[in-house]
């Protein structure tokens, strides 16, 4: 059973859901149904007092850490007054006893990861979708927001393939003159999204994170949509980090001969190790 859950699509068997979690009650919400059990957060589907369908994201622990509560608050504060097409819409943030809930508007029908599993896209369909993806990212960047997790799992599509970027848990609000310096990641703690990680996100470059970081990740998404495989397909996290830092992927047109050279070159420019050599904005990419 596939559900959109708090900005992430989760594929799970309903029978696998522990029934004791379904007993949780939320004030002012009815028909509460558990959709996902995560290490840090649980996601529920429910209806509010006005019978509007919503999603509820709440810390998994009965007594959550301050960090988990503040992450939900951060997402709400970051997005609540910056609603633009292509961006996740928060509806509210509430304290719930010792915990908290983030109320979200459902978005999309499938995630891009599911579409990617169907195989490479043809040129025409790719171009239409790529322009929508870049336009959504441009609108988010215009709000001075760096998403930080532009991965297929975090891109939702509706029946018309309208795009919504979701999961802003690591998003950062930046002034145009600012750059975000981050600590080195611990690769062994990373999972699938490391396939789309920009070199500067590893913390192993003397290069700050900015809007061009999202463009690298978008380039990795484009690569997979065109070829059917990610730019680097190692299984070892350390090897993946090393590849993002120092190896050039095989050009898309060499992986799949039907990819036009001009699109192959566009993707390779996005995947340049140096942010200065990438497209400098999503608008320029469009």
C-alpha positions as CSV (number, residue, x, y, z in Angstrom):
1,X,0.0,0.0,0.0
2,X,1.4,3.3,-1.0
3,X,0.9,6.5,1.0
4,X,2.1,10.0,0.9
5,X,3.4,10.5,4.4
6,X,4.5,13.9,5.7
7,X,6.4,14.8,2.6
8,X,7.7,11.3,1.9
9,X,6.2,8.4,0.0
10,X,6.2,5.2,1.9
11,X,5.6,1.8,0.4
12,X,4.5,-0.6,3.1
13,X,2.2,-3.5,3.9
14,X,-0.6,-2.4,6.1
15,X,-0.4,-5.7,8.0
16,X,3.1,-4.7,9.1
17,X,1.9,-1.8,11.1
18,X,1.9,-2.5,14.8
19,X,-1.7,-2.1,15.9
20,X,-0.8,-0.5,19.2
21,X,0.4,2.7,17.3
22,X,-3.0,3.1,15.7
23,X,-4.5,3.7,19.2
24,X,-2.8,7.1,19.5
25,X,-5.3,9.9,19.6
26,X,-4.9,13.5,18.5
27,X,-7.2,16.3,19.8
28,X,-9.4,17.8,17.0
29,X,-8.6,15.1,14.5
30,X,-10.6,12.1,13.5
31,X,-10.1,8.9,11.5
32,X,-6.5,8.9,12.5
33,X,-4.5,6.2,10.6
34,X,-0.9,5.4,10.9
35,X,1.0,5.5,7.6
36,X,4.7,5.1,8.5
37,X,6.8,4.2,11.5
38,X,10.2,5.8,11.3
39,X,13.2,5.9,13.7
40,X,12.6,9.6,14.5
41,X,9.1,10.3,13.3
42,X,5.7,8.7,12.8
43,X,3.3,9.8,10.0
44,X,-0.5,9.7,10.3
45,X,-3.3,10.4,7.9
46,X,-6.3,12.1,9.5
47,X,-9.2,14.6,9.0
48,X,-9.3,17.9,10.9
49,X,-12.3,19.6,12.5
50,X,-13.4,20.9,9.0
51,X,-13.2,17.4,7.5
52,X,-10.1,18.3,5.5
53,X,-7.7,15.5,4.8
54,X,-4.3,16.2,6.4
55,X,-1.1,14.5,7.3
56,X,0.4,14.6,10.8
57,X,4.1,14.2,11.4
58,X,5.1,13.7,15.1
59,X,8.2,12.4,16.9
60,X,8.3,8.6,17.4
61,X,9.3,8.8,21.0
62,X,6.6,9.3,23.7
63,X,9.0,11.8,25.3
64,X,10.9,13.2,22.3
65,X,14.2,15.0,22.3
66,X,14.2,18.8,22.0
67,X,15.9,18.4,18.7
68,X,13.1,16.4,17.2
69,X,10.4,18.8,18.4
70,X,12.4,21.8,17.1
71,X,13.0,20.2,13.7
72,X,9.2,20.1,13.2
73,X,9.0,23.7,14.4
74,X,11.8,24.7,12.0
75,X,10.0,23.2,9.0
76,X,6.8,25.0,9.9
77,X,8.5,28.4,10.5
78,X,10.5,28.1,7.3
79,X,7.6,27.3,5.0
80,X,4.4,28.7,6.6
81,X,4.7,32.2,5.1
82,X,6.5,31.3,2.0
83,X,4.0,29.2,0.1
84,X,4.9,29.0,-3.6
85,X,4.1,26.4,-6.3
86,X,6.2,23.4,-6.0
87,X,6.8,23.6,-2.3
88,X,5.4,21.5,0.6
89,X,2.6,23.3,2.4
90,X,2.4,23.2,6.3
91,X,-1.0,23.8,7.8
92,X,0.0,24.1,11.4
93,X,2.3,23.3,14.3
94,X,0.9,22.3,17.7
95,X,2.4,21.1,21.0
96,X,0.8,17.8,22.0
97,X,1.5,17.1,25.7
98,X,5.3,16.5,25.8
99,X,5.4,16.0,22.1
100,X,4.5,18.1,19.0
101,X,2.7,17.6,15.7
102,X,3.3,19.2,12.3
103,X,0.2,19.3,10.2
104,X,0.7,19.1,6.4
105,X,-1.3,19.4,3.3
106,X,-1.0,16.1,1.2
107,X,0.9,16.6,-2.1
108,X,1.1,14.5,-5.2
109,X,0.2,10.9,-6.0
110,X,3.5,9.2,-6.5
111,X,7.1,10.1,-5.8
112,X,9.7,10.5,-8.6
113,X,11.6,7.5,-7.3
114,X,8.7,5.3,-8.4
115,X,8.7,6.9,-11.9
116,X,12.5,6.3,-12.1
117,X,12.0,2.6,-11.4
118,X,10.0,2.3,-14.6
119,X,13.2,3.0,-16.6
120,X,14.7,5.9,-18.6
121,X,12.4,8.6,-19.9
122,X,12.3,9.6,-23.5
123,X,13.6,13.0,-24.6
124,X,10.2,14.8,-24.8
125,X,8.8,13.5,-21.5
126,X,12.2,14.2,-19.8
127,X,12.2,17.8,-21.0
128,X,8.7,18.5,-19.8
129,X,9.4,17.1,-16.4
130,X,12.9,18.6,-16.1
131,X,11.5,22.1,-16.7
132,X,8.9,21.6,-14.0
133,X,11.5,20.4,-11.6
134,X,13.9,23.3,-12.3
135,X,11.0,25.7,-12.1
136,X,9.9,24.4,-8.7
137,X,13.5,24.7,-7.5
138,X,13.8,28.2,-8.9
139,X,10.7,29.2,-6.9
140,X,12.1,27.8,-3.7
141,X,15.5,29.4,-4.2
142,X,13.7,32.7,-4.8
143,X,12.5,32.4,-1.2
144,X,16.2,32.1,-0.2
145,X,15.6,28.5,0.8
146,X,18.2,25.8,0.1
147,X,16.4,22.5,0.1
148,X,19.4,20.3,0.7
149,X,17.7,17.0,-0.1
150,X,16.8,17.1,-3.8
151,X,16.3,13.4,-4.2
152,X,13.7,11.3,-6.1
153,X,12.2,10.3,-2.8
154,X,11.5,13.9,-2.0
155,X,9.8,14.9,-5.3
156,X,6.1,14.3,-5.6
157,X,4.1,14.2,-8.8
158,X,0.4,14.5,-9.3
159,X,-1.7,13.1,-12.1
160,X,-0.6,15.9,-14.4
161,X,3.0,15.6,-13.3
162,X,2.9,18.8,-11.4
163,X,5.9,18.9,-9.1
164,X,6.1,19.4,-5.3
165,X,9.3,19.2,-3.4
166,X,8.9,17.8,0.1
167,X,10.8,16.9,3.3
168,X,12.3,20.2,4.3
169,X,13.9,18.8,7.4
170,X,17.4,19.8,6.4
171,X,16.4,23.0,4.5
172,X,18.2,26.2,5.3
173,X,17.1,29.9,4.9
174,X,20.0,31.8,3.4
175,X,20.5,35.4,2.4
176,X,21.9,35.9,-1.1
177,X,25.2,37.0,0.4
178,X,25.5,34.1,2.8
179,X,26.9,30.6,2.3
180,X,26.4,27.6,4.6
181,X,29.4,25.8,5.9
182,X,28.7,22.3,7.1
183,X,30.6,19.6,9.0
184,X,31.8,16.4,7.4
185,X,29.1,13.8,7.0
186,X,29.4,10.3,8.4
187,X,28.9,8.1,5.3
188,X,28.1,4.9,7.2
189,X,25.0,6.7,8.6
190,X,23.8,7.6,5.1
191,X,21.4,5.6,3.0
192,X,20.0,5.9,-0.6
193,X,20.1,9.7,-0.8
194,X,23.9,9.7,-0.8
195,X,23.6,8.8,-4.5
196,X,22.5,12.4,-5.0
197,X,24.8,14.2,-2.5
198,X,26.8,17.2,-3.8
199,X,30.5,17.2,-3.1
200,X,30.3,20.2,-0.8
201,X,27.6,18.4,1.3
202,X,30.2,15.9,2.4
203,X,32.0,18.5,4.4
204,X,35.3,17.4,2.8
205,X,35.7,20.4,0.6
206,X,36.5,23.9,1.6
207,X,33.3,24.9,-0.3
208,X,30.1,26.2,1.3
209,X,26.6,25.0,0.5
210,X,24.3,27.3,-1.6
211,X,21.7,27.0,-4.3
212,X,24.2,25.4,-6.6
213,X,24.3,22.5,-4.2
214,X,20.7,21.7,-5.0
215,X,21.5,22.0,-8.7
216,X,24.2,19.2,-8.4
217,X,21.6,17.0,-6.8
218,X,19.1,17.9,-9.5
219,X,21.7,16.9,-12.0
220,X,22.1,13.5,-10.4
221,X,18.3,13.1,-10.6
222,X,18.3,14.1,-14.3
223,X,21.1,11.6,-14.9
224,X,19.0,8.8,-13.5
225,X,15.9,9.8,-15.4
226,X,17.8,9.8,-18.7
227,X,19.9,6.7,-18.2
228,X,18.0,4.6,-15.7
229,X,21.0,4.5,-13.3
230,X,22.5,7.1,-10.9
231,X,25.8,8.8,-11.8
232,X,27.6,6.6,-9.3
233,X,26.2,3.2,-8.4
234,X,28.6,1.9,-5.8
235,X,27.2,0.2,-2.7
236,X,29.9,1.2,-0.3
237,X,29.1,4.7,1.2
238,X,32.8,5.7,1.5
239,X,33.3,4.8,-2.2
240,X,30.2,6.9,-3.1
241,X,31.5,9.9,-1.1
242,X,34.9,9.6,-2.9
243,X,33.2,9.4,-6.3
244,X,31.2,12.6,-5.7
245,X,34.4,14.3,-4.6
246,X,36.9,13.2,-7.3
247,X,35.4,11.1,-10.1
248,X,33.5,12.2,-13.2
249,X,30.5,10.0,-14.1
250,X,30.3,8.4,-17.5
251,X,28.4,10.9,-19.7
252,X,24.7,10.1,-20.1
253,X,24.9,9.8,-23.9
254,X,27.6,7.1,-23.5
255,X,25.5,5.2,-21.0
256,X,22.4,5.3,-23.2
257,X,22.9,6.1,-26.9
258,X,19.5,7.7,-27.4
259,X,20.3,10.6,-25.0
260,X,20.9,13.7,-27.1
261,X,24.4,15.2,-26.7
262,X,23.0,18.6,-25.7
263,X,21.1,17.0,-22.8
264,X,24.1,14.9,-21.8
265,X,26.3,18.0,-21.7
266,X,23.7,19.9,-19.6
267,X,23.6,17.1,-17.0
268,X,27.4,16.9,-16.9
269,X,27.6,20.7,-16.3
270,X,25.3,20.3,-13.3
271,X,27.5,17.5,-12.0
272,X,30.7,19.5,-12.1
273,X,32.6,19.1,-8.8
274,X,33.2,22.9,-8.6
275,X,30.0,25.0,-8.0
276,X,31.5,27.8,-10.0
277,X,31.4,25.5,-13.1
278,X,27.8,24.5,-12.7
279,X,24.7,26.4,-13.8
280,X,24.6,29.3,-11.3
281,X,20.8,29.3,-10.8
282,X,17.8,27.2,-11.5
283,X,16.5,30.0,-13.6
284,X,19.6,29.9,-15.8
285,X,19.1,26.1,-16.0
286,X,15.6,26.6,-17.3
